[in-house]
Amino acid sequence: MNTGLKSLKDEELVRLFKSGDEQAFDELYFRYAPKLKKLIYYNLGDVDESSDVFHDVFIRVYKHIDSYNVNMPFSSWIYKIAVNCSKNYRRKSIRNEVLIEKEKININTARNESTPEELYIKNADIHEFYRAVDSLKDKFRTVFLLRFDHGLQYRDISEITNCSERTAKWRMQKAVEKITDYLKDRGII
């Protein structure tokens, strides 16, 4: 792969890809694959289903990249596609085993990448936290995950979720309140 591509901005890579440079798309893929896989997984909770949706996202990106406006942040555009594909898939399928699989993977991740705070929290508390996040309505869960897990700015979240920045902040506040109430009700906090 062309190492010069790594230093380019996303929007520059899109321009190159639109002009026929396939390696530019490969670079975009490698930049966003880990982030999008994680986001989609947190929305769906199943590894296999997440993988299917992840591939669907990049097929859509590839097919519809001509509709992308290079004057806008690429990250917002691709996250929006991932969120929408996840929502569409979630609406179509009802799963009973999702929470169990999500907890197994998240506990393993927490053990492998533990911060001092995570070391302090018991496994049961981690389970309850993810149950609390999973219990949120889609609009609150999406904002929470984009902000908490991906560290996106509210301006980017508002673009991805088609709402105002103020609404994104309000949804984050409500998500945190709902998670806190959930954990208080179970004696976790």
N, C-alpha and C positions, 0 to 999 in steps of 0.2 A: 504494500500500500504506500502511496505517496505520503511521506512524512510531512511535507509542506502543508497538507490539508489540515493537519491537527491544529495549526496556528490560526486557521481561518474562523471567522464567525459563522454561525449557523446560516444566516441569510446569504453570506457569500458562497457557502457550500450549495445552497439551493440554486443560486444563479448558475454555478458551474454545472450542476446536475441537469438543469434545464437546457444548458447548451451542449449536453451530451457526455459529460464526464461521470461515468458510472461510479467511479471511486469516491466521488463527493457524496453520493447517497450512502455508500458503505460507511463512510466516516460519520454521517448523521446517525446511521443505525447503531454504530458502536457507542456513540455518545449517549443515546437515549434508551437503548435496550435495557440496561439494568434498572434505571429509574422507572420506566414504564412497566416493566415486569412486576416490580414491587407494588406500584400503584394499582395495577389491575388485580394482582393477587389480593391486596387488602380489600378491594371492592367485591371480589367474588369468593375468595376463601378456598378455592380448589385449584391445585397445581395444574391439572390437565385442562380444566376449563380456562384458566388464566392463560395458559400457553396458546390455546386456540384463539382467544380474544386478542392476545398480543400479536399473533401472526396476522389476524384480520386488520389490526391497527396499521401495521406496516404495509399491508397490501393496499389499504385505503390511502395511506400517505403517498405511496408510489403512484397509484392511479390518479390521484387528485392533486398532485403537487402543483399542477398548472393553475389551480384555483387559489393557491397560497399567495398572499400579498407580501412581497419581500420587504415592504416598508413596516411591517408589523413583526413583533417577536415570533420567531419560529417555535420557541418553546411553548408559548401560549397556544399556538395552533395545534401542535402535536399532542399536548396534554388534553386539549379540548376533544380531540378525536378519541383519545384513550378513555376519557371519562364517559363520553357518549356511547362508545362501543361497550363499555362495561355496564352502563345502565341498561342498554338495550338487551344485552345478554342476561342480565339479572332479572329483568322483567319476564323474559321468555322461560326461564327455568327456575323451579323451586327445588331447593336441595335441603335435606335434613342432616347430612353428614358434614356440612361445610365447617361448622365451628370446631369440631374435633380436629380436623386436618389442619386448620389454621393455627390452632393452639400448639400442636406438635411442632410445626415449623417455626412459629414465633418463639417458643421456648428454646429450641435449639439455637436460633439466631441470637436470642438474648444471652444465652450461655457463652456463645462464641465471641460476641461483641459487647461484653458487659461493661457498663459504666459503673462508677461507685454507687449511684442511685439504684441501678438495676440489681446489683449484688445485694443490696439491702432488702429489696422487695422479695417476698416469698413467691414461689411458683403459683400458688393459689391466687395471690393478688394479681399476678400478671394475667392469669386466666380471666379473672373478673374484669380487669381493665379492657381486655379485648372483647369480652362479652358486652361491656358498656359501649364500646365504640361500635360494635356490630348492631347494637340495639337502636342506634341513631337512624333517623330518616335519611334517605339518600342525600338530600341537599345539605344536611348538616355533616354527615359522614364525609362527603366529598371535600368540603371546605376544611374540615378538621385534618384529614389525611394530607391534603395538599400543603397545608400550613405546618402541621406538626411533623409529619414524616418526611416531606420533601422540602420544607423550609422556603416555600414560595412566598413572595410578597403579595399583599392583598390586591394590588393592582393587577398582577398576573392571574390570581385566583378569580377575580371578578371577570376577567376576559374569558377564562376557561369555562366558567359556570354561567355566563350570560347574565350577570347581575351587577349592580353597582358595587363599588369598593366598600361603601358604607354597609350595604347588605351583606357582603362577604364577612366583614368584621362582626356584624351582628350575629350571623350564623355561627361563626367561630365562638363567640361569647356564649351563645345558647348551647352549642355542642359541649363546651367545657362545663357549663352548668348542669346539663343533663348527665354527663359522665360523672361529675362530682356527686350529684343526687343518687345516681345508681350505686356508686361505691359507698356512699354514706349509708344507704338502705341496707347494704350487706355487711356493714361494720368494718370495711376495709380502711376507711379514713374517718 
